[in-house]
Amino acid sequence: MSDKISILPDDTVISIEMNGQFYRRLQGLLSYLTEGYDIEDIMKIYKATVEDNVKTPLEFHVQTMLYLCKEVEDVCTTQNLWKDVEVKDLSVEGYTERLA
């Protein structure tokens, strides 16, 4: 048996494809990470990530998700993929059933 594994080098940049539904799952995960915290605590977590002053595992994971979401948003903007919809037309119907 070999003592080697395949890794993705730190300086390697990859391209991935995802749909809007998966992006919303990323946003949901970000919300889940901060669930139960009051707004002041969440703002402290976000401030630590923006200032690159993360000290806790939660701050580290929130920063990871924020970077990932920001990259997706930048690609969507560059490729003109955003679609304007009325807030009243948004629906989360079906998400709860998928989680059960």
C-alpha positions in Angstrom: 0.0 0.0 0.0 1.3 3.5 -0.9 1.9 6.2 1.6 0.8 8.9 -0.8 -2.4 10.7 -1.3 -3.6 13.2 -3.9 -4.0 16.8 -2.7 -5.0 20.0 -4.3 -2.0 22.4 -3.9 -2.8 25.6 -2.1 -1.9 27.8 -5.1 -4.1 25.9 -7.5 -7.2 27.7 -8.8 -10.1 25.6 -10.0 -13.3 26.3 -11.9 -16.5 24.7 -10.7 -20.1 24.9 -12.0 -23.1 25.2 -9.7 -26.7 26.1 -10.1 -28.7 28.7 -8.1 -30.2 26.1 -5.9 -26.8 25.0 -4.7 -25.7 28.6 -4.1 -28.8 29.0 -1.9 -27.7 26.0 0.0 -24.3 27.7 0.6 -26.2 30.7 1.9 -28.3 28.5 4.1 -25.2 26.9 5.5 -23.8 30.3 6.3 -27.0 31.2 8.1 -27.0 27.9 10.0 -23.5 28.5 11.3 -24.7 31.7 13.0 -28.1 30.4 14.1 -28.8 31.2 17.7 -26.4 34.2 17.9 -27.8 37.7 18.4 -27.1 40.3 15.8 -24.3 41.9 17.8 -22.4 38.6 18.0 -22.9 38.0 14.3 -21.6 41.4 13.4 -18.5 40.7 15.5 -18.0 37.5 13.7 -18.4 39.2 10.3 -16.0 42.0 11.4 -13.4 39.5 12.4 -13.6 37.8 9.0 -13.5 41.1 7.0 -10.5 42.2 9.0 -8.9 38.8 8.6 -8.6 38.5 12.4 -10.3 35.1 12.8 -9.6 33.5 16.2 -12.3 30.9 16.6 -13.4 27.9 14.5 -16.7 29.6 13.9 -15.1 32.7 12.5 -12.9 30.6 10.3 -15.8 28.6 8.9 -17.9 31.8 8.4 -15.0 33.4 6.6 -14.7 30.3 4.3 -18.3 30.5 3.4 -18.3 34.3 2.9 -15.3 33.9 0.5 -17.0 31.1 -1.4 -20.3 33.0 -1.7 -18.4 36.2 -2.8 -16.6 34.3 -5.5 -19.9 32.9 -6.8 -21.5 36.3 -6.7 -18.5 37.8 -8.7 -18.8 35.2 -11.4 -22.6 35.8 -11.6 -22.0 39.5 -12.0 -19.3 39.0 -14.6 -21.4 36.6 -16.6 -24.6 38.7 -16.1 -26.5 35.8 -14.6 -28.5 37.7 -11.9 -32.3 37.9 -12.4 -34.4 40.5 -10.7 -37.5 39.1 -9.0 -40.1 40.6 -6.7 -39.4 39.6 -3.1 -43.1 38.6 -2.7 -42.4 36.0 -5.5 -39.6 34.2 -3.6 -40.4 30.8 -2.2 -38.6 28.3 0.0 -41.3 25.8 -0.6 -39.8 22.3 -0.8 -36.6 23.0 1.1 -38.0 21.7 4.4 -39.2 18.5 2.8 -35.7 17.9 1.3 -34.2 18.2 4.8 -36.4 15.7 6.4 
